[in-house]
Amino acid sequence: MDNQALLYSLDQQIILWDLKNQTDFDDYDFADIQSWTQNHNVHAIIDWQNNFHYKFNLIKSPPYIIYYIWNLDLLNWDILGIVWPRKKTFYSDKVLDQLLSLARDYHLVTISGMAPWVDQLAHNLSIKHHIPTIAVLGWWIKWFMEHSDRNIIAQIVQNGWLVISEFKLDFKPTYYSFPQRNRIIAGLSNILFLPQAGANSGSLITVDFALDMHKSVYGVPDSIFSLESMGINQYISDQKIGLVSDFTKFLSSNFIPKSSPPVSRSKDIQLSPSQKTILSLISDQSAIWLDQLSFLSQMPYTELFAIMTILEIHSLVCQSSPGIYKIL
């Protein structure tokens, strides 16, 4: 891990932007933390670095730093986000087990939040059904590596999958850190799925993040007498999210079967700051006119046309109509 990321991790008071132009690190002793990160295979990427994955820039309020263990290439796959309340029920467990037992036959990755009981079931079922999974942590990586939950982390890592967090290595969770984590889950997901959600469920926060980022969200209905499903039933009734009544049809409509070759995706997309800015502006809208992009970015049309060409070549954006762009 480079010294900028290490210094950011050492001091809770240091702001990442203070480090951007810092080149003298001789006064700092990084030995202990560098040894720990190397022993646990923890790496970091910062948004001004070339290898900062473009998908992070598509998240509203994108993270500035990401700590990760193992395989960032999973971000190039189609990702199925799974969220639901902390309270497990027989119904939600059965729904998820049935879904993931079928999902193993499709080219996809699951993503969830590693919260005890519920999110961890999504990861454990992914492991059981041999589906790559991404764990997004709402607190510090070091805690997980020293906690009983490290067994799940270890299985994810041993399978060559991915664990990520935007929080400093010694960060202690707060009331806002979990919603922060949820926006990353929503932003990285191609499709978000809920097996259950009560009327005031925190998982609906993730749904709202996803809808705000123009993501497709689906859920399964339950009895109108079920308190655990009042929220999701209402969202389905209001047509905010799609209804799933057939898992095979849902999966085949949104993901590529393993019987077909996966869609070729570039694994080495590196965007310039200007390209990242335009991509972020487009992702803030369901669709946007080129004139609007020029106005918001203050870029001349010649530069903007060149950027749009690059983004289209990488299959990151397309024209829904002439001169109107949207995220792919």
N, C-alpha and C positions, 0 to 999 in steps of 0.2 A: 504494500500500500504506500502511496507517495506521501511525502512529508506534509503537504497541505491538508490532506484528509486526516492524517494522524494528529496534527496540531488541533484541528477542529474537534477531534474526538477527545483530546486530553482536557480541554477546558470548557465547561458548560457556558461560560460567558462569551466565548469567541464566536463572532458572527462569520459565516462562511465568506461573505463578500470582503471582509477585512483581509482575507488571505490571498485574494486573486493576484495581487501584484507583489506579494511577499516572496522574496528569494533567499533571505538569510535565515536559516534554521539552526545555526550553530549553537544558540543559547538553550536549545531544548534537548532533553534526553528522551529519545523515542525508543530506547532499547526494550523496555518491558512490554510496551503496547505493541511494538513491531513484532516481538517474539510471539505474543499471544495471537495476533492476527495471522501470522505465518503458520503457527501450530494448528489453528482452526480453519485455515484456508479462507479467511475473510478478506474481501477486496472492497474497493470503493471506486465509484465514478462520480465526477462532478460535472455540472451541466455545461461548463465551458470547455470540457475536454472532448476530443473527437469521437471517442467511443461511447459517449453518453447516448443511450438508445433513443431513437426518435419517438418511440411510443410514450416516453415520459413527458415529452413536450406537448403531447396531445391531451394531457390531463389538465383540467382547470386548476389553477394554482399549482403548477407543476413543481415537483420536488427539485431541490438544488443539488442534493447529494443522495446517492443510493449506496448503502452497504449491501454486499451480496455474498452468498456462498454458492459456488459452483456455476451453473450453466445459464448464462444470459441469453443464449441462443433460443431458449424456450419462448422468449418474447416474440420470436418470428412465427410461431405457430398460431393457429386459431385457438382462442382462449375462452373457456366456459367458466364464468364466475359463479360461485355458489355462496349464498349468504342466507342466514335465517336466525331467529331469536336464540338466546342462550338456553331457553327451556326446550329440551328435547321431548318429543312424543313418539309413540310407536308409529304413528302415521307418517311423520316427517322422516323418521329413520327408514321406513319401508319405501317411501317415495324415492329417497336418495339412493338407496341400495339398488332399487330396480333401474333407475336412470343410469347409474354408473356401470351396472352389469351389462348394459347395452352400449354405453359410450365407449367401451374398450374396443369396439369394432370400427371406430372413427378416428380420423387424424385430428386430435385435439389435446389440449392441456387444460387441467382444472386450476383454478386459483381461489384461495380462501384466506381467512385471517388468522388461523392458528389459535383462536380463542378456545379455552377449555371446553370439553364435551362436544360442542356443536360443530364449530369450524374444523376442529381436529377430526371429527368423524368424516368430513369431506376428504381430508388428506388421507386418513386411514383407509377409507373405501377406495380411493384412487390407487393407493399402494396395493391393496388387495386385488384390484382388477387390472393392475399393471398399466395404469394411466399416468403419464407424467403430471406432476403437480407443482404449483408455485405457492409457497407460504409467505404471506405479507404480514410482518410483525408490527404490532402497535406499541412496541416498547423496545428495549435495548437487546441486541443480539447476545451480549455477554450473559444476561440473566437466563436466557433460554439454554445456553450452552452449559449452565451450572445447575439447571432445574431438572425435575423428573421428565419434563416434556422434551428434554434433549433426545430421548429415544426416538420420537417422531422426526425431529430434525435430522438425526443420524440416518434414519431410513431414507428420508428424502435425498440427503446428500449422497448416501451410498448408491442410490439409483441414478445419480448424476443429474438430478433435477435442480430446483432453485429455491433459495430462501433470500428474501430481501427486507430491508428496513431503511427508512429515511432518517431514523433517530440516532443520535450519538451512541457510541458503544456502551456507555454507562448511564444512558438516559432512563429516568424513572417515569412510569406512565402517569398521565394526568387525564382530566376529564375530556380534553380536546384531542388527545393523541389517537384515540380509537376512531373518531370521525375522520381524522386526517388519514389514517390507514385505509378507511373505507373508500375514500375518493380515489386512492391508488388502485384498489381492487376494481372499482367501477370503471376507471379509466383504462386499465389494461385489458379488461374483458371485451371480447367481441359480442358475447351474449351473456346476460346476467339471468340467473335462475334462482327462484325461491320455492322451497317446498312448503313453507309456512311463514306467517307473520301476523302477530296480533295487531290490534288497533294502534297501539303506541310502541310498536316494536322498533328497536334501534336499527334493525335491518332495512326498514323503510327509508332510513337516511341514505343508505347505500343505493337504494332504488332511485331516490330523488337525484342523487349525484349522477347516476347512470343516465336517467332521462334528460338531465340538464346537459349532458355531453352527447345527446342524440344516440344513445345506445339502445339496442333492443333488449327488453326485459320480459321474462315469462314467469308464470307461476302455475301451480295446480290448485284448483278450487277444493274446498272442504265443506262440511256441513255448516249451514247458517247458524247452528247452535254452538259451534266450536269457537271459543274465545281465542284460541291460539291461531285461528285463521281469519279473524274478522278484518284485519288490515289488508291481507292479500285479496280476500273476497271483494272488498270495497274497491281496490285498485283495478281488479279485473272488471267489476261492474261499471266503473267509470271509464273503462277502456284505456287506462293509462298503461297497462301491461297486457301482454298476450296470454291467452289461456292454453294450457297444454293438457290434452286429454289422451294423447297417444305418443309415448316416448320415442318410438321408432320414427314416426312421422316428424316429430320435433327435431330429432337428431339429423335425419336425412335432409331436412329442409335447410339446415344451418351449418352442417359440417360435411366433410368429404369422407365417404366410406374407405376403409383400409383396402377394400377390394379394388379401388381406383388409386392411381398414383397421386400423391399430394401435389397441390399447386406449388410451383416453384416460386420461392420467395428469396429476395436478396438478404443475406445475413450480414452484409458489410456496408449498410447504408450509413454514410457519414454526412451530416448536413452542416452547412455553414450557419453562422448566427442569423444571417438574413433569411435563409431558407427555413430555419426553425421558427423565426418570427412569423413568416407567412403561413406556415403549417399550423401554428397556434391560432392565428386569426381565423383561418378556415374552420378549425375544429370548434371554435366558439359558436359557430352558426350551423344550422342544418344545411344551408347553402348560402353562397355569397357571390355577388357580382364582382367582376374584375375592377370596375370603377370604385367600388367600396374598398376593395383591398388596397388600391392605389392611394385612396384618401386616408385610410387608417394607418398604412405603413409609411406614408410620405415617400414612396419610392416612385421613380419615373417608370413609365410603361416599358421602356426598353429593358430595364433591369428586371421588372416584374415578369415580363414574358419569358425571359431566360430562366427565372426561378420556377415558374409554372411548368415549363418544359421538363426540367429536371425532376420535379415532384411527380409529374405524370409518367415519366420514364421508369421511376421507381415504384409505380403503381400505388402511390400514397394518396393521390387525389385524382378526380376525373371531372369532366364537364357534364353536369346533368342536363344542361341546355347550353347553346353557344354563349360563352362569356360568363356562365354561372358554374362555380366550382363547389365540390363537396369532398369530404373525406371518404376514401374507400374503406 
